[in-house]
Structure formats: structure tokens, C-alpha cells
Amino acid sequence: MADATARRLPKADRAIVGQRRIGEYLLNLEHPAGGPKARFFIAHGFASGAWDLLQAALIIQGRVNTITRTVETE
């Protein structure tokens, strides 16, 4: 049974994950903050040569899954 208080990502139907963000950050092993993320995504079959597959996967995740927690940053 679904949790009645479960929240969805606001405006998920309009989500955008740009090619530059993926290539220069999420799949860039040399990026200081993105490197660990890149290792994770690459270990799960994603590659910079097929960045659009990661883009599609991230957009789908935002549309179908509920928010489990939020963290406020500056």
C-alpha cells in the first residue's frame, strides 16, 4: 500500500538534465565532486559516449519515484 504522505518531485514532467551536466559532472571521473558519482554511474553501465541513456534514466527516476528525503543547500 502506498504511503498517503509520499511526495513526488515537483514539476517532474518538466525535468531537464542537460548533456553538459552529465558529461562534465556526472560522468567525469576527474571532476572533484562528480568523480565519485561518475564511478557509481559507470559501474552501473552508463558511459559518456551514451550520455543520453543516463539522462533518460534520471528523468524517469524523478517521475516515478517518491521523495525519500531532502537536503537544503546554499
DSSP file (Angstrom, degrees, kcal/mol; ACC not computed):
  #  RESIDUE AA STRUCTURE BP1 BP2  ACC     N-H-->O    O-->H-N    N-H-->O    O-->H-N    TCO  KAPPA ALPHA  PHI   PSI    X-CA   Y-CA   Z-CA
    1    1 A M              0   0    0      0, 0.0     2,-0.1     0, 0.0     3,-0.0   0.000 360.0 360.0 360.0 136.2    0.0    0.0    0.0
    2    2 A A        -     0   0    0      1,-0.1     2,-0.4     2,-0.0     0, 0.0  -0.455 360.0-107.9 -74.9 143.6    1.4    3.5   -0.9
    3    3 A D    >   -     0   0    0      1,-0.2     3,-1.7    -2,-0.1    -1,-0.1  -0.577  20.5-143.6 -70.7 125.2    2.1    5.9    1.8
    4    4 A A  T 3  S+     0   0    0     -2,-0.4    -1,-0.2     1,-0.3    -2,-0.0   0.726 100.6  51.8 -65.0 -21.4   -0.5    8.7    1.7
    5    5 A T  T 3  S+     0   0    0      2,-0.1    -1,-0.3     0, 0.0    -2,-0.1   0.417  79.2 129.1 -95.6   2.1    2.1   11.2    2.7
    6    6 A A    <   -     0   0    0     -3,-1.7     2,-0.4     1,-0.1    62,-0.1  -0.311  47.2-149.0 -59.4 135.8    4.5   10.2   -0.1
    7    7 A R  E     -A   67   0A   0     60,-0.5    60,-3.3     3,-0.0     2,-0.3  -0.848   3.4-146.7-111.7 146.2    5.7   13.2   -2.1
    8    8 A R  E     -A   66   0A   0     -2,-0.4    58,-0.1    58,-0.2    55,-0.1  -0.689  37.7 -86.3-102.6 159.5    6.6   13.4   -5.7
    9    9 A L    >   -     0   0    0     53,-0.6     3,-1.5    56,-0.6    -1,-0.1  -0.508  53.4-111.7 -63.8 122.7    9.2   15.6   -7.3
   10   10 A P  T 3  S-     0   0    0      0, 0.0    -1,-0.1     0, 0.0    -3,-0.0  -0.332  94.8  -0.1 -60.0 136.8    7.5   18.9   -8.1
   11   11 A K  T >  S+     0   0    0      1,-0.1     3,-2.3     2,-0.1    52,-0.1   0.788  79.6 156.7  56.3  33.2    7.1   19.6  -11.8
   12   12 A A  G X   +     0   0    0     -3,-1.5     3,-1.6     1,-0.3    51,-0.1   0.787  65.3  67.4 -59.0 -28.1    8.8   16.2  -12.6
   13   13 A D  G 3  S+     0   0    0      1,-0.3    -1,-0.3    49,-0.1    -2,-0.1   0.632 103.8  45.2 -68.5 -11.5    7.1   16.3  -16.0
   14   14 A R  G <  S+     0   0    0     -3,-2.3    -1,-0.3     2,-0.0    -2,-0.2   0.168  83.4 142.3-114.2  16.2    9.3   19.3  -16.9
   15   15 A A    <   -     0   0    0     -3,-1.6     2,-0.4    44,-0.1    44,-0.1  -0.277  29.7-167.0 -62.7 141.6   12.6   17.9  -15.6
   16   16 A I        -     0   0    0      2,-0.0     2,-0.5    43,-0.0    -2,-0.0  -0.999  14.2-178.7-131.4 130.4   15.7   18.7  -17.6
   17   17 A V        -     0   0    0     -2,-0.4    42,-0.1     4,-0.0    41,-0.1  -0.929  28.4-141.3-127.0 105.4   19.1   17.1  -17.2
   18   18 A G     >  -     0   0    0     -2,-0.5     4,-1.9     1,-0.1     5,-0.2  -0.255  14.7-123.6 -74.6 153.2   21.5   18.7  -19.7
   19   19 A Q  H  > S+     0   0    0      1,-0.2     4,-3.1     2,-0.2     5,-0.3   0.883 112.5  53.5 -58.5 -41.5   24.2   17.0  -21.7
   20   20 A R  H  > S+     0   0    0      1,-0.2     4,-3.0     2,-0.2     5,-0.3   0.915 106.7  51.3 -62.8 -43.3   26.8   19.3  -20.3
   21   21 A R  H  >>S+     0   0    0      1,-0.2     5,-1.9     2,-0.2     4,-0.9   0.892 115.3  43.2 -61.0 -40.2   25.8   18.5  -16.7
   22   22 A I  I  <>S+     0   0    0     -4,-1.9     5,-2.4     3,-0.2    -2,-0.2   0.952 119.9  40.0 -71.0 -50.1   26.1   14.8  -17.4
   23   23 A G  I  <5S+     0   0    0     -4,-3.1    -2,-0.2     1,-0.2    -3,-0.2   0.873 123.3  36.8 -70.1 -39.0   29.3   14.9  -19.4
   24   24 A E  I  <5S+     0   0    0     -4,-3.0    -1,-0.2    -5,-0.3    -3,-0.2   0.589 136.3  11.3 -91.8 -10.5   31.2   17.4  -17.3
   25   25 A Y  I ><5S+     0   0    0     -4,-0.9     3,-1.0    -5,-0.3    13,-0.3   0.644 124.2  41.8-130.0 -63.7   30.0   16.4  -13.9
   26   26 A L  I 3 <S+     0   0    0     -5,-1.9    15,-0.3     1,-0.2    -3,-0.2   0.751 128.0  29.0 -71.8 -24.7   28.0   13.1  -13.5
   27   27 A L  T 3 <S+     0   0    0     -5,-2.4     2,-0.8    -6,-0.2    -1,-0.2   0.115  93.5 108.0-119.6  21.1   30.2   11.0  -15.9
   28   28 A N    X   -     0   0    0     -3,-1.0     3,-1.3    -6,-0.2    10,-0.3  -0.856  46.4-169.9-104.2 103.8   33.5   12.9  -15.4
   29   29 A L  T 3  S+     0   0    0     -2,-0.8    -1,-0.1     1,-0.3     6,-0.1   0.726  86.8  55.0 -63.2 -22.2   35.9   10.8  -13.3
   30   30 A E  T 3  S+     0   0    0     -3,-0.1    -1,-0.3     4,-0.1     5,-0.0   0.574  79.3 108.8 -89.4 -10.5   38.3   13.8  -13.0
   31   31 A H    <>  -     0   0    0     -3,-1.3     4,-2.5    -6,-0.2     7,-0.1  -0.504  70.0-135.5 -71.2 131.9   35.7   16.2  -11.5
   32   32 A P  T  4 S+     0   0    0      0, 0.0    -1,-0.1     0, 0.0    -7,-0.0   0.876 102.5  21.1 -56.8 -41.3   36.4   16.8   -7.8
   33   33 A A  T  4 S+     0   0    0      2,-0.1     4,-0.5     1,-0.1    -8,-0.1   0.754 127.7  49.6 -96.9 -29.3   32.8   16.5   -6.7
   34   34 A G  T  > S+     0   0    0      1,-0.2     4,-3.0   -10,-0.2     5,-0.2   0.685  87.2  84.8 -85.4 -18.6   31.5   14.5   -9.7
   35   35 A G  H  X S+     0   0    0     -4,-2.5     4,-2.5     1,-0.2     5,-0.2   0.903  91.6  45.9 -52.6 -50.5   34.2   11.8   -9.7
   36   36 A P  H  > S+     0   0    0      0, 0.0     4,-1.8     0, 0.0    -1,-0.2   0.882 114.4  49.4 -61.7 -35.9   32.5    9.5   -7.1
   37   37 A K  H  > S+     0   0    0     -4,-0.5     4,-2.8     2,-0.2    -2,-0.2   0.909 109.7  52.1 -66.3 -41.8   29.2    9.9   -8.8
   38   38 A A  H  X S+     0   0    0     -4,-3.0     4,-3.0   -13,-0.3     5,-0.3   0.913 107.2  51.8 -61.4 -43.2   30.8    9.0  -12.1
   39   39 A R  H  X S+     0   0    0     -4,-2.5     4,-2.2    -5,-0.2    -1,-0.2   0.913 111.4  48.6 -59.6 -41.6   32.3    5.9  -10.6
   40   40 A F  H  X S+     0   0    0     -4,-1.8     4,-1.0     2,-0.2    -2,-0.2   0.960 114.9  42.7 -62.1 -52.2   28.9    4.9   -9.4
   41   41 A F  H  <>S+     0   0    0     -4,-2.8     5,-2.3   -15,-0.3     3,-0.5   0.897 115.1  49.5 -65.4 -40.6   27.1    5.5  -12.7
   42   42 A I  H ><5S+     0   0    0     -4,-3.0     3,-1.8     1,-0.2    -1,-0.2   0.898 107.5  54.9 -65.5 -39.6   29.9    3.9  -14.8
   43   43 A A  H 3<5S+     0   0    0     -4,-2.2    -1,-0.2    -5,-0.3    -2,-0.2   0.736 106.2  54.2 -63.9 -21.4   29.8    0.8  -12.5
   44   44 A H  T 3<5S-     0   0    0     -4,-1.0    -1,-0.3    -3,-0.5    -2,-0.2   0.137 130.5 -91.2-101.9  19.4   26.1    0.6  -13.3
   45   45 A G  T < 5S+     0   0    0     -3,-1.8     2,-0.2     1,-0.3    -3,-0.2   0.444  82.0 130.7  96.4   0.8   26.6    0.5  -17.0
   46   46 A F      < -     0   0    0     -5,-2.3     2,-0.3    -6,-0.1    -1,-0.3  -0.589  31.6-173.6 -88.4 153.3   26.4    4.2  -18.0
   47   47 A A    >   -     0   0    0      3,-0.3     3,-1.6    -2,-0.2     7,-0.2  -0.989  36.3-120.4-145.6 150.9   29.1    5.8  -20.3
   48   48 A S  G >  S+     0   0    0     -2,-0.3     3,-1.1     1,-0.3     4,-0.1   0.805 112.2  62.2 -62.6 -28.7   29.9    9.3  -21.5
   49   49 A G  G 3  S+     0   0    0      1,-0.3    -1,-0.3     2,-0.1     3,-0.1   0.670 112.6  36.5 -70.1 -15.7   29.5    8.1  -25.1
   50   50 A A  G X> S+     0   0    0     -3,-1.6     3,-1.8     1,-0.1     4,-0.8  -0.334  73.1 147.7-129.1  48.9   25.9    7.3  -24.4
   51   51 A W  H <>  +     0   0    0     -3,-1.1     4,-2.2     1,-0.3     3,-0.4   0.781  64.1  69.0 -56.8 -29.9   25.1   10.2  -22.0
   52   52 A D  H 3> S+     0   0    0      1,-0.2     4,-2.3     2,-0.2    -1,-0.3   0.759  91.9  59.3 -65.5 -24.6   21.5   10.3  -23.2
   53   53 A L  H <> S+     0   0    0     -3,-1.8     4,-2.2     2,-0.2    -1,-0.2   0.901 107.7  45.0 -69.8 -40.1   20.8    6.9  -21.5
   54   54 A L  H  X S+     0   0    0     -4,-0.8     4,-2.6    -3,-0.4     5,-0.2   0.901 111.3  54.5 -67.0 -40.4   21.7    8.4  -18.2
   55   55 A Q  H  X S+     0   0    0     -4,-2.2     4,-2.1     1,-0.2    -2,-0.2   0.946 110.8  44.6 -56.7 -49.7   19.7   11.5  -19.0
   56   56 A A  H  X S+     0   0    0     -4,-2.3     4,-2.4     1,-0.2    -1,-0.2   0.901 112.6  51.8 -63.4 -41.6   16.6    9.3  -19.7
   57   57 A A  H  X S+     0   0    0     -4,-2.2     4,-2.4     1,-0.2    -1,-0.2   0.906 110.2  48.4 -63.4 -41.9   17.2    7.2  -16.6
   58   58 A L  H  X S+     0   0    0     -4,-2.6     4,-2.0     2,-0.2    -1,-0.2   0.898 111.6  49.3 -66.1 -40.3   17.4   10.2  -14.3
   59   59 A I  H  X S+     0   0    0     -4,-2.1     4,-1.4    -5,-0.2    -2,-0.2   0.916 111.4  49.3 -65.5 -42.7   14.3   11.8  -15.7
   60   60 A I  H  X S+     0   0    0     -4,-2.4     4,-2.3     1,-0.2     3,-0.4   0.925 108.5  53.8 -61.6 -44.2   12.4    8.6  -15.3
   61   61 A Q  H  X S+     0   0    0     -4,-2.4     4,-1.8     1,-0.2    -1,-0.2   0.910 108.2  50.0 -56.7 -43.1   13.6    8.3  -11.7
   62   62 A G  H  < S+     0   0    0     -4,-2.0   -53,-0.6     1,-0.2    -1,-0.2   0.787 114.2  45.2 -66.6 -27.3   12.3   11.8  -11.0
   63   63 A R  H  < S+     0   0    0     -4,-1.4    -2,-0.2    -3,-0.4    -1,-0.2   0.829 120.8  32.6 -86.1 -33.4    8.9   11.0  -12.5
   64   64 A V  H  < S+     0   0    0     -4,-2.3     2,-0.2    -5,-0.1    -2,-0.2   0.695 104.3  71.6-103.1 -19.8    8.1    7.6  -11.0
   65   65 A N  S  < S-     0   0    0     -4,-1.8   -56,-0.6    -5,-0.3     2,-0.2  -0.649  73.4-122.2-101.2 155.6    9.7    7.5   -7.5
   66   66 A T  E     -A    8   0A   0     -2,-0.2     2,-0.4   -58,-0.1   -58,-0.2  -0.518  35.1 -96.6 -88.3 160.7    8.7    9.4   -4.4
   67   67 A I  E     -A    7   0A   0    -60,-3.3   -60,-0.5    -2,-0.2     3,-0.1  -0.634  34.8-176.0 -75.4 127.8   11.0   11.7   -2.5
   68   68 A T        -     0   0    0     -2,-0.4     2,-0.3     1,-0.4    -1,-0.2   0.757  65.6 -15.9 -97.2 -30.1   12.7    9.9    0.4
   69   69 A R        -     0   0    0      2,-0.0    -1,-0.4     0, 0.0     2,-0.3  -0.976  57.4-140.0-164.0 162.3   14.5   12.9    1.9
   70   70 A T        -     0   0    0     -2,-0.3     2,-0.4    -3,-0.1    -3,-0.0  -0.958   6.9-162.4-128.6 150.7   15.5   16.4    1.2
   71   71 A V        -     0   0    0     -2,-0.3     2,-0.4     2,-0.0    -2,-0.0  -0.990  15.2-141.1-132.3 122.7   18.7   18.3    2.0
   72   72 A E        +     0   0    0     -2,-0.4     2,-0.3     2,-0.0    -2,-0.0  -0.688  24.5 178.4 -85.9 135.0   18.8   22.1    1.8
   73   73 A T              0   0    0     -2,-0.4    -2,-0.0     1,-0.0     0, 0.0  -0.810 360.0 360.0-126.5 169.5   22.0   23.7    0.5
   74   74 A E              0   0    0     -2,-0.3    -2,-0.0     0, 0.0    -1,-0.0   0.493 360.0 360.0 -70.3 360.0   23.1   27.2   -0.2
